[in-house]
Amino acid sequence: MKYRVIHGFSDLQDNDHVYEVGDEYKGKKNKARITELSTEQNRIGVPLIQPEENE
């Protein structure tokens, strides 16, 4: 499944890779990481990615 960035962030688990709104998320895609980034359970406190709708 592909995920799109909905709130820009610097991925601390991927050598500080910077993601801008609209980018495809290409980092770790295990269940725990996707849950962390797609919910408020991260340092920023807002969802950062979401699944692409046309998947």
Predicted model as a PDB file, atoms N, CA, C, CB and O in Angstrom, pLDDT in the B-factor column:
MODEL        1                                                                  
ATOM      1  N   MET A   1       0.846  -1.175   0.000  1.00 91.00           N  
ATOM      2  CA  MET A   1       0.000   0.000   0.000  1.00 91.00           C  
ATOM      3  C   MET A   1       0.892   1.238   0.000  1.00 91.00           C  
ATOM      4  CB  MET A   1      -0.963  -0.002   1.221  1.00 91.00           C  
ATOM      5  O   MET A   1       1.942   1.254   0.642  1.00 91.00           O  
ATOM      6  N   LYS A   2       0.470   2.271  -0.721  1.00 96.00           N  
ATOM      7  CA  LYS A   2       1.192   3.532  -0.763  1.00 96.00           C  
ATOM      8  C   LYS A   2       0.563   4.520   0.206  1.00 96.00           C  
ATOM      9  CB  LYS A   2       1.206   4.106  -2.187  1.00 96.00           C  
ATOM     10  O   LYS A   2      -0.645   4.504   0.440  1.00 96.00           O  
ATOM     11  N   TYR A   3       1.408   5.382   0.763  1.00 97.00           N  
ATOM     12  CA  TYR A   3       0.966   6.402   1.708  1.00 97.00           C  
ATOM     13  C   TYR A   3       1.449   7.766   1.241  1.00 97.00           C  
ATOM     14  CB  TYR A   3       1.483   6.099   3.136  1.00 97.00           C  
ATOM     15  O   TYR A   3       2.561   7.899   0.731  1.00 97.00           O  
ATOM     16  N   ARG A   4       0.599   8.790   1.419  1.00 97.00           N  
ATOM     17  CA  ARG A   4       0.936  10.167   1.065  1.00 97.00           C  
ATOM     18  C   ARG A   4       1.126  10.981   2.335  1.00 97.00           C  
ATOM     19  CB  ARG A   4      -0.163  10.798   0.171  1.00 97.00           C  
ATOM     20  O   ARG A   4       0.431  10.777   3.330  1.00 97.00           O  
ATOM     21  N   VAL A   5       2.064  11.894   2.288  1.00 98.00           N  
ATOM     22  CA  VAL A   5       2.339  12.791   3.400  1.00 98.00           C  
ATOM     23  C   VAL A   5       1.284  13.893   3.413  1.00 98.00           C  
ATOM     24  CB  VAL A   5       3.773  13.391   3.296  1.00 98.00           C  
ATOM     25  O   VAL A   5       1.052  14.559   2.403  1.00 98.00           O  
ATOM     26  N   ILE A   6       0.644  14.078   4.577  1.00 98.00           N  
ATOM     27  CA  ILE A   6      -0.380  15.120   4.719  1.00 98.00           C  
ATOM     28  C   ILE A   6       0.082  16.237   5.657  1.00 98.00           C  
ATOM     29  CB  ILE A   6      -1.689  14.509   5.240  1.00 98.00           C  
ATOM     30  O   ILE A   6      -0.602  17.250   5.804  1.00 98.00           O  
ATOM     31  N   HIS A   7       1.242  16.052   6.290  1.00 98.00           N  
ATOM     32  CA  HIS A   7       1.825  17.075   7.167  1.00 98.00           C  
ATOM     33  C   HIS A   7       3.335  16.871   7.096  1.00 98.00           C  
ATOM     34  CB  HIS A   7       1.277  16.971   8.672  1.00 98.00           C  
ATOM     35  O   HIS A   7       3.838  15.809   7.464  1.00 98.00           O  
ATOM     36  N   GLY A   8       4.047  17.875   6.630  1.00 98.00           N  
ATOM     37  CA  GLY A   8       5.488  17.743   6.470  1.00 98.00           C  
ATOM     38  C   GLY A   8       6.192  17.364   7.765  1.00 98.00           C  
ATOM     39  O   GLY A   8       5.803  17.799   8.849  1.00 98.00           O  
ATOM     40  N   PHE A   9       7.239  16.542   7.636  1.00 97.00           N  
ATOM     41  CA  PHE A   9       8.008  16.131   8.810  1.00 97.00           C  
ATOM     42  C   PHE A   9       9.381  15.635   8.399  1.00 97.00           C  
ATOM     43  CB  PHE A   9       7.264  15.041   9.593  1.00 97.00           C  
ATOM     44  O   PHE A   9       9.632  15.340   7.230  1.00 97.00           O  
ATOM     45  N   SER A  10      10.256  15.550   9.375  1.00 97.00           N  
ATOM     46  CA  SER A  10      11.595  15.006   9.204  1.00 97.00           C  
ATOM     47  C   SER A  10      11.597  13.636   9.869  1.00 97.00           C  
ATOM     48  CB  SER A  10      12.702  15.956   9.815  1.00 97.00           C  
ATOM     49  O   SER A  10      11.364  13.533  11.074  1.00 97.00           O  
ATOM     50  N   ASP A  11      11.856  12.589   9.101  1.00 96.00           N  
ATOM     51  CA  ASP A  11      11.764  11.212   9.613  1.00 96.00           C  
ATOM     52  C   ASP A  11      13.007  10.856  10.418  1.00 96.00           C  
ATOM     53  CB  ASP A  11      11.579  10.209   8.451  1.00 96.00           C  
ATOM     54  O   ASP A  11      14.067  10.578   9.856  1.00 96.00           O  
ATOM     55  N   LEU A  12      12.867  10.868  11.728  1.00 93.00           N  
ATOM     56  CA  LEU A  12      13.994  10.600  12.616  1.00 93.00           C  
ATOM     57  C   LEU A  12      14.477   9.158  12.524  1.00 93.00           C  
ATOM     58  CB  LEU A  12      13.613  10.918  14.042  1.00 93.00           C  
ATOM     59  O   LEU A  12      15.592   8.859  12.952  1.00 93.00           O  
ATOM     60  N   GLN A  13      13.667   8.259  11.979  1.00 92.00           N  
ATOM     61  CA  GLN A  13      14.066   6.861  11.840  1.00 92.00           C  
ATOM     62  C   GLN A  13      14.634   6.565  10.449  1.00 92.00           C  
ATOM     63  CB  GLN A  13      12.877   5.950  12.120  1.00 92.00           C  
ATOM     64  O   GLN A  13      14.891   5.408  10.116  1.00 92.00           O  
ATOM     65  N   ASP A  14      14.829   7.610   9.637  1.00 93.00           N  
ATOM     66  CA  ASP A  14      15.358   7.440   8.279  1.00 93.00           C  
ATOM     67  C   ASP A  14      16.356   8.556   7.976  1.00 93.00           C  
ATOM     68  CB  ASP A  14      14.205   7.436   7.229  1.00 93.00           C  
ATOM     69  O   ASP A  14      16.217   9.275   6.985  1.00 93.00           O  
ATOM     70  N   ASN A  15      17.367   8.693   8.843  1.00 93.00           N  
ATOM     71  CA  ASN A  15      18.430   9.686   8.660  1.00 93.00           C  
ATOM     72  C   ASN A  15      17.898  11.094   8.447  1.00 93.00           C  
ATOM     73  CB  ASN A  15      19.294   9.300   7.490  1.00 93.00           C  
ATOM     74  O   ASN A  15      18.444  11.849   7.643  1.00 93.00           O  
ATOM     75  N   ASP A  16      16.838  11.454   9.162  1.00 95.00           N  
ATOM     76  CA  ASP A  16      16.232  12.796   9.085  1.00 95.00           C  
ATOM     77  C   ASP A  16      15.749  13.159   7.682  1.00 95.00           C  
ATOM     78  CB  ASP A  16      17.231  13.836   9.549  1.00 95.00           C  
ATOM     79  O   ASP A  16      15.768  14.329   7.300  1.00 95.00           O  
ATOM     80  N   HIS A  17      15.318  12.161   6.919  1.00 97.00           N  
ATOM     81  CA  HIS A  17      14.767  12.429   5.583  1.00 97.00           C  
ATOM     82  C   HIS A  17      13.569  13.364   5.729  1.00 97.00           C  
ATOM     83  CB  HIS A  17      14.352  11.096   4.859  1.00 97.00           C  
ATOM     84  O   HIS A  17      12.688  13.127   6.556  1.00 97.00           O  
ATOM     85  N   VAL A  18      13.539  14.423   4.926  1.00 98.00           N  
ATOM     86  CA  VAL A  18      12.469  15.413   5.004  1.00 98.00           C  
ATOM     87  C   VAL A  18      11.378  15.048   4.009  1.00 98.00           C  
ATOM     88  CB  VAL A  18      13.007  16.843   4.728  1.00 98.00           C  
ATOM     89  O   VAL A  18      11.634  14.851   2.821  1.00 98.00           O  
ATOM     90  N   TYR A  19      10.156  14.961   4.521  1.00 98.00           N  
ATOM     91  CA  TYR A  19       8.980  14.710   3.690  1.00 98.00           C  
ATOM     92  C   TYR A  19       8.132  15.967   3.656  1.00 98.00           C  
ATOM     93  CB  TYR A  19       8.157  13.501   4.221  1.00 98.00           C  
ATOM     94  O   TYR A  19       7.837  16.559   4.695  1.00 98.00           O  
ATOM     95  N   GLU A  20       7.745  16.367   2.464  1.00 98.00           N  
ATOM     96  CA  GLU A  20       6.871  17.518   2.260  1.00 98.00           C  
ATOM     97  C   GLU A  20       5.454  17.016   1.977  1.00 98.00           C  
ATOM     98  CB  GLU A  20       7.390  18.421   1.092  1.00 98.00           C  
ATOM     99  O   GLU A  20       5.269  15.873   1.558  1.00 98.00           O  
ATOM    100  N   VAL A  21       4.466  17.864   2.204  1.00 98.00           N  
ATOM    101  CA  VAL A  21       3.074  17.505   1.910  1.00 98.00           C  
ATOM    102  C   VAL A  21       2.972  17.077   0.442  1.00 98.00           C  
ATOM    103  CB  VAL A  21       2.104  18.705   2.212  1.00 98.00           C  
ATOM    104  O   VAL A  21       3.471  17.755  -0.456  1.00 98.00           O  
ATOM    105  N   GLY A  22       2.315  15.938   0.224  1.00 97.00           N  
ATOM    106  CA  GLY A  22       2.129  15.411  -1.124  1.00 97.00           C  
ATOM    107  C   GLY A  22       3.145  14.364  -1.529  1.00 97.00           C  
ATOM    108  O   GLY A  22       2.920  13.631  -2.492  1.00 97.00           O  
ATOM    109  N   ASP A  23       4.270  14.275  -0.809  1.00 98.00           N  
ATOM    110  CA  ASP A  23       5.273  13.256  -1.117  1.00 98.00           C  
ATOM    111  C   ASP A  23       4.723  11.868  -0.826  1.00 98.00           C  
ATOM    112  CB  ASP A  23       6.563  13.498  -0.312  1.00 98.00           C  
ATOM    113  O   ASP A  23       3.829  11.707   0.005  1.00 98.00           O  
ATOM    114  N   GLU A  24       5.258  10.875  -1.508  1.00 97.00           N  
ATOM    115  CA  GLU A  24       4.948   9.488  -1.163  1.00 97.00           C  
ATOM    116  C   GLU A  24       5.866   9.095  -0.020  1.00 97.00           C  
ATOM    117  CB  GLU A  24       5.121   8.521  -2.398  1.00 97.00           C  
ATOM    118  O   GLU A  24       7.072   9.331  -0.083  1.00 97.00           O  
ATOM    119  N   TYR A  25       5.305   8.495   1.027  1.00 97.00           N  
ATOM    120  CA  TYR A  25       6.115   8.030   2.147  1.00 97.00           C  
ATOM    121  C   TYR A  25       6.808   6.744   1.739  1.00 97.00           C  
ATOM    122  CB  TYR A  25       5.251   7.817   3.422  1.00 97.00           C  
ATOM    123  O   TYR A  25       6.147   5.767   1.386  1.00 97.00           O  
ATOM    124  N   LYS A  26       8.146   6.734   1.784  1.00 95.00           N  
ATOM    125  CA  LYS A  26       8.912   5.573   1.345  1.00 95.00           C  
ATOM    126  C   LYS A  26       9.729   4.959   2.470  1.00 95.00           C  
ATOM    127  CB  LYS A  26       9.825   5.957   0.209  1.00 95.00           C  
ATOM    128  O   LYS A  26      10.581   4.108   2.215  1.00 95.00           O  
ATOM    129  N   GLY A  27       9.490   5.365   3.690  1.00 95.00           N  
ATOM    130  CA  GLY A  27      10.238   4.841   4.830  1.00 95.00           C  
ATOM    131  C   GLY A  27       9.713   3.488   5.284  1.00 95.00           C  
ATOM    132  O   GLY A  27       9.052   2.776   4.528  1.00 95.00           O  
ATOM    133  N   LYS A  28      10.019   3.146   6.531  1.00 91.00           N  
ATOM    134  CA  LYS A  28       9.601   1.865   7.109  1.00 91.00           C  
ATOM    135  C   LYS A  28       8.092   1.735   7.045  1.00 91.00           C  
ATOM    136  CB  LYS A  28      10.087   1.731   8.567  1.00 91.00           C  
ATOM    137  O   LYS A  28       7.366   2.675   7.371  1.00 91.00           O  
ATOM    138  N   LYS A  29       7.617   0.564   6.621  1.00 93.00           N  
ATOM    139  CA  LYS A  29       6.172   0.369   6.484  1.00 93.00           C  
ATOM    140  C   LYS A  29       5.662  -0.798   7.319  1.00 93.00           C  
ATOM    141  CB  LYS A  29       5.816   0.145   5.030  1.00 93.00           C  
ATOM    142  O   LYS A  29       4.704  -1.471   6.938  1.00 93.00           O  
ATOM    143  N   ASN A  30       6.307  -1.036   8.463  1.00 96.00           N  
ATOM    144  CA  ASN A  30       5.759  -2.066   9.337  1.00 96.00           C  
ATOM    145  C   ASN A  30       4.528  -1.498  10.052  1.00 96.00           C  
ATOM    146  CB  ASN A  30       6.832  -2.561  10.368  1.00 96.00           C  
ATOM    147  O   ASN A  30       4.331  -0.284  10.094  1.00 96.00           O  
ATOM    148  N   LYS A  31       3.724  -2.369  10.602  1.00 96.00           N  
ATOM    149  CA  LYS A  31       2.444  -1.962  11.191  1.00 96.00           C  
ATOM    150  C   LYS A  31       2.611  -0.894  12.274  1.00 96.00           C  
ATOM    151  CB  LYS A  31       1.737  -3.174  11.776  1.00 96.00           C  
ATOM    152  O   LYS A  31       1.847   0.071  12.312  1.00 96.00           O  
ATOM    153  N   ALA A  32       3.593  -1.058  13.144  1.00 96.00           N  
ATOM    154  CA  ALA A  32       3.799  -0.107  14.234  1.00 96.00           C  
ATOM    155  C   ALA A  32       4.178   1.279  13.700  1.00 96.00           C  
ATOM    156  CB  ALA A  32       4.886  -0.621  15.185  1.00 96.00           C  
ATOM    157  O   ALA A  32       3.696   2.293  14.205  1.00 96.00           O  
ATOM    158  N   ARG A  33       5.033   1.320  12.691  1.00 97.00           N  
ATOM    159  CA  ARG A  33       5.471   2.607  12.146  1.00 97.00           C  
ATOM    160  C   ARG A  33       4.332   3.316  11.416  1.00 97.00           C  
ATOM    161  CB  ARG A  33       6.657   2.408  11.196  1.00 97.00           C  
ATOM    162  O   ARG A  33       4.164   4.528  11.555  1.00 97.00           O  
ATOM    163  N   ILE A  34       3.556   2.573  10.646  1.00 97.00           N  
ATOM    164  CA  ILE A  34       2.423   3.169   9.934  1.00 97.00           C  
ATOM    165  C   ILE A  34       1.400   3.703  10.941  1.00 97.00           C  
ATOM    166  CB  ILE A  34       1.763   2.130   8.983  1.00 97.00           C  
ATOM    167  O   ILE A  34       0.852   4.789  10.751  1.00 97.00           O  
ATOM    168  N   THR A  35       1.143   2.948  12.003  1.00 97.00           N  
ATOM    169  CA  THR A  35       0.211   3.408  13.046  1.00 97.00           C  
ATOM    170  C   THR A  35       0.727   4.689  13.678  1.00 97.00           C  
ATOM    171  CB  THR A  35       0.012   2.321  14.131  1.00 97.00           C  
ATOM    172  O   THR A  35      -0.037   5.631  13.886  1.00 97.00           O  
ATOM    173  N   GLU A  36       2.017   4.733  13.985  1.00 97.00           N  
ATOM    174  CA  GLU A  36       2.610   5.927  14.596  1.00 97.00           C  
ATOM    175  C   GLU A  36       2.443   7.152  13.694  1.00 97.00           C  
ATOM    176  CB  GLU A  36       4.100   5.691  14.891  1.00 97.00           C  
ATOM    177  O   GLU A  36       2.068   8.224  14.168  1.00 97.00           O  
ATOM    178  N   LEU A  37       2.717   6.998  12.410  1.00 97.00           N  
ATOM    179  CA  LEU A  37       2.688   8.143  11.502  1.00 97.00           C  
ATOM    180  C   LEU A  37       1.284   8.527  11.040  1.00 97.00           C  
ATOM    181  CB  LEU A  37       3.537   7.849  10.305  1.00 97.00           C  
ATOM    182  O   LEU A  37       1.052   9.675  10.661  1.00 97.00           O  
ATOM    183  N   SER A  38       0.355   7.588  11.067  1.00 97.00           N  
ATOM    184  CA  SER A  38      -0.992   7.889  10.564  1.00 97.00           C  
ATOM    185  C   SER A  38      -1.968   8.278  11.675  1.00 97.00           C  
ATOM    186  CB  SER A  38      -1.538   6.691   9.812  1.00 97.00           C  
ATOM    187  O   SER A  38      -3.148   8.513  11.412  1.00 97.00           O  
ATOM    188  N   THR A  39      -1.484   8.346  12.905  1.00 97.00           N  
ATOM    189  CA  THR A  39      -2.311   8.763  14.037  1.00 97.00           C  
ATOM    190  C   THR A  39      -1.591   9.874  14.801  1.00 97.00           C  
ATOM    191  CB  THR A  39      -2.621   7.556  14.977  1.00 97.00           C  
ATOM    192  O   THR A  39      -0.558  10.371  14.353  1.00 97.00           O  
ATOM    193  N   GLU A  40      -2.128  10.255  15.933  1.00 97.00           N  
ATOM    194  CA  GLU A  40      -1.505  11.287  16.768  1.00 97.00           C  
ATOM    195  C   GLU A  40      -0.407  10.722  17.651  1.00 97.00           C  
ATOM    196  CB  GLU A  40      -2.551  11.964  17.630  1.00 97.00           C  
ATOM    197  O   GLU A  40       0.141  11.451  18.478  1.00 97.00           O  
ATOM    198  N   GLN A  41      -0.069   9.447  17.505  1.00 96.00           N  
ATOM    199  CA  GLN A  41       0.903   8.779  18.373  1.00 96.00           C  
ATOM    200  C   GLN A  41       2.339   9.009  17.902  1.00 96.00           C  
ATOM    201  CB  GLN A  41       0.611   7.281  18.431  1.00 96.00           C  
ATOM    202  O   GLN A  41       3.111   8.059  17.773  1.00 96.00           O  
ATOM    203  N   ASN A  42       2.698  10.264  17.647  1.00 95.00           N  
ATOM    204  CA  ASN A  42       4.057  10.606  17.233  1.00 95.00           C  
ATOM    205  C   ASN A  42       4.453  11.910  17.917  1.00 95.00           C  
ATOM    206  CB  ASN A  42       4.164  10.732  15.675  1.00 95.00           C  
ATOM    207  O   ASN A  42       3.632  12.525  18.598  1.00 95.00           O  
ATOM    208  N   ARG A  43       5.690  12.333  17.744  1.00 94.00           N  
ATOM    209  CA  ARG A  43       6.185  13.524  18.449  1.00 94.00           C  
ATOM    210  C   ARG A  43       5.452  14.805  18.078  1.00 94.00           C  
ATOM    211  CB  ARG A  43       7.646  13.702  18.170  1.00 94.00           C  
ATOM    212  O   ARG A  43       5.331  15.710  18.905  1.00 94.00           O  
ATOM    213  N   ILE A  44       4.965  14.892  16.853  1.00 95.00           N  
ATOM    214  CA  ILE A  44       4.278  16.110  16.412  1.00 95.00           C  
ATOM    215  C   ILE A  44       2.845  16.144  16.937  1.00 95.00           C  
ATOM    216  CB  ILE A  44       4.281  16.204  14.874  1.00 95.00           C  
ATOM    217  O   ILE A  44       2.302  17.221  17.185  1.00 95.00           O  
ATOM    218  N   GLY A  45       2.228  14.967  17.109  1.00 97.00           N  
ATOM    219  CA  GLY A  45       0.893  14.900  17.699  1.00 97.00           C  
ATOM    220  C   GLY A  45      -0.261  15.013  16.713  1.00 97.00           C  
ATOM    221  O   GLY A  45      -1.410  15.184  17.122  1.00 97.00           O  
ATOM    222  N   VAL A  46       0.033  14.918  15.414  1.00 98.00           N  
ATOM    223  CA  VAL A  46      -1.005  14.935  14.378  1.00 98.00           C  
ATOM    224  C   VAL A  46      -0.682  13.855  13.352  1.00 98.00           C  
ATOM    225  CB  VAL A  46      -1.107  16.343  13.695  1.00 98.00           C  
ATOM    226  O   VAL A  46       0.481  13.482  13.198  1.00 98.00           O  
ATOM    227  N   PRO A  47      -1.696  13.344  12.643  1.00 98.00           N  
ATOM    228  CA  PRO A  47      -1.403  12.364  11.583  1.00 98.00           C  
ATOM    229  C   PRO A  47      -0.490  12.991  10.524  1.00 98.00           C  
ATOM    230  CB  PRO A  47      -2.723  11.851  10.924  1.00 98.00           C  
ATOM    231  O   PRO A  47      -0.699  14.130  10.105  1.00 98.00           O  
ATOM    232  N   LEU A  48       0.514  12.239  10.103  1.00 98.00           N  
ATOM    233  CA  LEU A  48       1.478  12.739   9.133  1.00 98.00           C  
ATOM    234  C   LEU A  48       1.308  12.122   7.752  1.00 98.00           C  
ATOM    235  CB  LEU A  48       2.869  12.485   9.625  1.00 98.00           C  
ATOM    236  O   LEU A  48       1.680  12.729   6.748  1.00 98.00           O  
ATOM    237  N   ILE A  49       0.746  10.916   7.698  1.00 98.00           N  
ATOM    238  CA  ILE A  49       0.555  10.235   6.418  1.00 98.00           C  
ATOM    239  C   ILE A  49      -0.856   9.638   6.372  1.00 98.00           C  
ATOM    240  CB  ILE A  49       1.638   9.125   6.208  1.00 98.00           C  
ATOM    241  O   ILE A  49      -1.516   9.479   7.398  1.00 98.00           O  
ATOM    242  N   GLN A  50      -1.292   9.315   5.164  1.00 97.00           N  
ATOM    243  CA  GLN A  50      -2.567   8.610   4.997  1.00 97.00           C  
ATOM    244  C   GLN A  50      -2.454   7.714   3.779  1.00 97.00           C  
ATOM    245  CB  GLN A  50      -3.765   9.611   4.849  1.00 97.00           C  
ATOM    246  O   GLN A  50      -1.669   7.993   2.873  1.00 97.00           O  
ATOM    247  N   PRO A  51      -3.233   6.636   3.747  1.00 96.00           N  
ATOM    248  CA  PRO A  51      -3.190   5.753   2.569  1.00 96.00           C  
ATOM    249  C   PRO A  51      -3.680   6.501   1.343  1.00 96.00           C  
ATOM    250  CB  PRO A  51      -4.046   4.481   2.795  1.00 96.00           C  
ATOM    251  O   PRO A  51      -4.558   7.359   1.432  1.00 96.00           O  
ATOM    252  N   GLU A  52      -3.100   6.165   0.199  1.00 93.00           N  
ATOM    253  CA  GLU A  52      -3.585   6.762  -1.045  1.00 93.00           C  
ATOM    254  C   GLU A  52      -4.977   6.230  -1.333  1.00 93.00           C  
ATOM    255  CB  GLU A  52      -2.622   6.461  -2.231  1.00 93.00           C  
ATOM    256  O   GLU A  52      -5.233   5.034  -1.195  1.00 93.00           O  
ATOM    257  N   GLU A  53      -5.864   7.108  -1.727  1.00 82.00           N  
ATOM    258  CA  GLU A  53      -7.254   6.733  -1.948  1.00 82.00           C  
ATOM    259  C   GLU A  53      -7.445   5.894  -3.195  1.00 82.00           C  
ATOM    260  CB  GLU A  53      -8.104   7.960  -2.037  1.00 82.00           C  
ATOM    261  O   GLU A  53      -8.353   5.064  -3.231  1.00 82.00           O  
ATOM    262  N   ASN A  54      -6.627   6.077  -4.215  1.00 75.00           N  
ATOM    263  CA  ASN A  54      -6.811   5.348  -5.460  1.00 75.00           C  
ATOM    264  C   ASN A  54      -6.017   4.055  -5.523  1.00 75.00           C  
ATOM    265  CB  ASN A  54      -6.435   6.215  -6.609  1.00 75.00           C  
ATOM    266  O   ASN A  54      -5.693   3.584  -6.613  1.00 75.00           O  
ATOM    267  N   GLU A  55      -5.701   3.478  -4.381  1.00 56.00           N  
ATOM    268  CA  GLU A  55      -4.996   2.203  -4.318  1.00 56.00           C  
ATOM    269  C   GLU A  55      -5.942   1.060  -4.566  1.00 56.00           C  
ATOM    270  CB  GLU A  55      -4.312   2.030  -2.975  1.00 56.00           C  
ATOM    271  O   GLU A  55      -5.527  -0.099  -4.552  1.00 56.00           O  
TER     272      GLU A  55                                                      
ENDMDL                                                                          
END                                                                             
